């Protein structure tokens, strides 16, 4: 009886120890799985690999691509309106000035400096004056120093040229001013021929003497 009791108690201890070991093993396994899962969650963020360009030569040193900076709203020169639009603007300004009882702007304010040709330069009681022709509309105007144009102003009139202050407007609001000159246009052959005045006709007989006036007859005493 005692031996049987000892064997039963021995088997009970073995069963109890085995159950305790299984429980410990299960606990250790679950803890390890939790650690592995936590490491797997952190691994992609920490060890994320960059995509490899398959076209790159693996034997050459890697060179980073150049940084491309996109230009946004590049600053350029503001293009002037067409001649017809400028004429319409001038007419609207003239009408507004007349309604406000103010001096109307001159027609030259609708012209670009590049559209002008200097036809003639003359002296007047007011000083030097110039005759300019607007090539797009084939009209001529008499201008004086200080005359304003669409993109500039007449500064001075010299013997053979006109001096302007040209203004360039940029899209960022900046204005550049430069000096520009225009020489007197050379006359064509037709203009030169029409400008020549006919010379007075010379006398055909230069050495012809005037007839002497006859003295009235006198009676001798």
C-alpha positions as CSV (number, residue, x, y, z in Angstrom):
1,X,0.0,0.0,0.0
2,X,2.8,2.4,0.8
3,X,4.5,1.7,-2.4
4,X,1.4,2.3,-4.4
5,X,0.8,5.5,-2.5
6,X,4.3,6.7,-3.2
7,X,3.9,5.9,-6.9
8,X,0.6,7.8,-7.1
9,X,2.1,10.8,-5.4
10,X,5.1,10.6,-7.8
11,X,2.8,10.5,-10.8
12,X,0.9,13.4,-9.3
13,X,4.1,15.5,-9.0
14,X,5.1,14.6,-12.5
15,X,1.7,15.7,-13.8
16,X,1.8,18.9,-11.8
17,X,5.4,19.7,-12.9
18,X,4.5,18.9,-16.5
19,X,1.4,21.1,-16.4
20,X,3.5,23.9,-14.9
21,X,6.2,23.6,-17.6
22,X,3.6,23.6,-20.4
23,X,2.0,26.7,-18.8
24,X,5.4,28.4,-18.6
25,X,6.3,27.4,-22.2
26,X,2.9,28.8,-23.5
27,X,3.5,32.0,-21.6
28,X,7.0,32.4,-23.0
29,X,5.8,31.6,-26.5
30,X,3.0,34.2,-26.4
31,X,5.4,36.8,-25.0
32,X,7.9,36.1,-27.8
33,X,5.2,36.4,-30.4
34,X,4.2,39.8,-29.1
35,X,7.8,41.0,-29.2
36,X,8.2,39.7,-32.8
37,X,5.0,41.4,-33.9
38,X,6.1,44.7,-32.3
39,X,9.5,44.5,-34.0
40,X,7.8,43.7,-37.4
41,X,5.6,46.8,-37.0
42,X,8.5,49.1,-36.3
43,X,10.8,47.5,-38.9
44,X,9.2,49.0,-42.1
45,X,9.4,52.5,-40.8
46,X,13.0,52.2,-39.6
47,X,14.4,50.1,-42.4
48,X,12.4,51.2,-45.4
49,X,14.5,50.6,-48.5
50,X,14.6,53.1,-51.4
51,X,13.5,51.8,-54.8
52,X,16.5,50.9,-56.8
53,X,16.7,52.2,-60.3
54,X,17.3,49.2,-62.6
55,X,18.6,51.4,-65.4
56,X,21.6,52.7,-63.3
57,X,25.0,51.0,-63.8
58,X,25.8,49.2,-60.6
59,X,29.6,49.6,-61.2
60,X,29.4,53.4,-61.4
61,X,29.3,55.7,-58.4
62,X,25.9,56.9,-57.6
63,X,25.3,60.6,-58.4
64,X,22.2,62.3,-57.2
65,X,20.0,63.8,-60.0
66,X,20.2,67.6,-60.3
67,X,17.6,69.6,-58.5
68,X,15.1,71.1,-61.0
69,X,13.7,74.4,-60.0
70,X,10.5,75.4,-61.8
71,X,10.2,79.0,-62.8
72,X,6.9,80.4,-61.9
73,X,5.6,83.7,-63.4
74,X,8.9,84.6,-65.1
75,X,9.4,88.4,-65.5
76,X,9.1,89.5,-69.1
77,X,8.5,92.7,-71.0
78,X,4.8,93.8,-71.3
79,X,3.9,93.9,-75.0
80,X,2.1,97.1,-76.1
81,X,-1.5,96.8,-77.6
82,X,-2.0,96.8,-81.3
83,X,-2.4,100.2,-83.0
84,X,-6.2,99.9,-83.3
85,X,-6.5,99.2,-79.6
86,X,-4.3,102.2,-78.8
87,X,-6.4,104.4,-81.1
88,X,-9.6,103.3,-79.3
89,X,-8.0,104.0,-75.9
90,X,-7.0,107.5,-77.1
91,X,-10.5,108.2,-78.3
92,X,-11.9,107.2,-75.0
93,X,-9.4,109.4,-73.1
94,X,-10.2,112.3,-75.4
95,X,-14.0,111.9,-74.8
96,X,-13.5,111.7,-71.0
97,X,-11.3,114.8,-71.0
98,X,-13.9,116.7,-73.1
99,X,-16.7,115.7,-70.7
100,X,-14.6,116.8,-67.7
101,X,-13.7,120.1,-69.5
102,X,-10.0,119.3,-69.5
103,X,-7.4,119.6,-72.2
104,X,-7.6,116.5,-74.5
105,X,-4.5,114.4,-75.0
106,X,-2.6,114.7,-78.2
107,X,-2.8,111.9,-80.9
108,X,0.9,111.2,-80.5
109,X,0.1,109.5,-77.1
110,X,-1.2,106.5,-79.1
111,X,2.0,106.0,-81.1
112,X,5.1,103.9,-80.3
113,X,8.6,105.3,-80.8
114,X,9.3,102.4,-83.2
115,X,6.4,103.6,-85.4
116,X,7.9,107.1,-86.0
117,X,9.9,108.5,-88.9
118,X,11.5,111.9,-88.7
119,X,10.4,113.7,-91.9
120,X,11.7,117.2,-91.2
121,X,13.2,119.5,-88.6
122,X,12.5,123.3,-88.7
123,X,12.9,126.3,-86.4
124,X,9.7,128.1,-85.3
125,X,9.1,131.0,-82.9
126,X,8.7,128.4,-80.2
127,X,12.0,126.9,-81.0
128,X,12.9,123.7,-82.9
129,X,10.0,121.6,-84.2
130,X,9.9,118.3,-86.0
131,X,7.6,116.7,-88.4
132,X,7.1,113.0,-87.7
133,X,5.1,110.4,-89.7
134,X,3.3,107.5,-88.0
135,X,4.1,104.7,-90.4
136,X,1.1,102.4,-89.5
137,X,-1.5,105.0,-90.3
138,X,0.5,107.3,-92.7
139,X,-0.3,110.5,-90.9
140,X,2.2,113.3,-90.0
141,X,2.3,115.4,-86.9
142,X,4.3,118.5,-85.7
143,X,6.0,117.8,-82.4
144,X,8.0,119.8,-79.9
145,X,10.3,118.9,-77.0
146,X,8.2,117.4,-74.2
147,X,5.8,115.7,-76.5
148,X,4.6,112.4,-75.0
149,X,4.2,109.1,-76.8
150,X,2.8,105.7,-75.8
151,X,6.2,104.4,-74.6
152,X,8.3,107.4,-74.2
153,X,8.8,111.2,-74.5
154,X,10.5,113.6,-76.9
155,X,13.4,115.2,-74.9
156,X,15.3,117.3,-77.4
157,X,15.3,118.2,-81.1
158,X,18.8,118.7,-82.7
159,X,19.8,119.7,-86.2
160,X,19.7,116.2,-87.7
161,X,18.0,114.0,-85.1
162,X,15.5,113.6,-82.3
163,X,16.3,112.5,-78.8
164,X,13.7,110.4,-76.9
165,X,13.4,108.8,-73.5
166,X,12.2,105.3,-74.1
167,X,10.3,103.5,-71.3
168,X,10.1,99.7,-71.0
169,X,7.5,98.1,-68.7
170,X,7.9,94.7,-67.1
171,X,5.3,92.3,-65.8
172,X,6.5,92.8,-62.2
173,X,5.7,96.6,-62.4
174,X,9.3,97.7,-63.0
175,X,10.0,100.4,-65.5
176,X,13.3,100.9,-67.3
177,X,14.1,104.2,-69.0
178,X,16.7,104.5,-71.8
179,X,17.8,107.2,-74.3
180,X,16.9,106.6,-77.9
181,X,17.6,108.7,-80.9
182,X,16.0,108.9,-84.4
183,X,17.9,110.5,-87.3
184,X,16.3,112.7,-89.9
185,X,15.0,110.5,-92.8
186,X,16.9,110.8,-96.0
187,X,14.9,112.1,-98.9
188,X,14.2,109.8,-101.8
189,X,15.0,110.7,-105.4
190,X,11.4,111.6,-106.1
191,X,11.1,113.8,-103.0
192,X,14.4,115.5,-103.9
193,X,13.2,116.2,-107.4
194,X,9.9,117.7,-106.2
195,X,11.7,119.8,-103.6
196,X,13.9,121.5,-106.2
197,X,12.4,124.9,-107.3
198,X,12.6,126.0,-110.9
199,X,15.3,128.5,-111.5
200,X,14.4,131.8,-113.1
201,X,15.0,131.9,-116.9
202,X,18.0,133.9,-118.0
203,X,17.7,136.6,-120.7
204,X,18.3,135.2,-124.1
205,X,20.2,138.2,-125.4
206,X,22.4,139.4,-122.6
207,X,24.3,141.9,-124.6
208,X,21.3,143.5,-126.2
209,X,21.3,147.2,-125.5
210,X,18.2,149.2,-124.7
211,X,17.2,151.5,-127.6
212,X,18.2,155.0,-126.9
213,X,15.4,157.4,-126.3
214,X,15.3,160.1,-129.0
215,X,15.6,163.7,-127.8
216,X,12.7,165.8,-128.7
217,X,13.4,168.0,-131.7
218,X,14.1,171.6,-130.9
219,X,13.8,174.5,-133.1
220,X,16.9,176.4,-133.7
221,X,16.7,180.1,-133.3
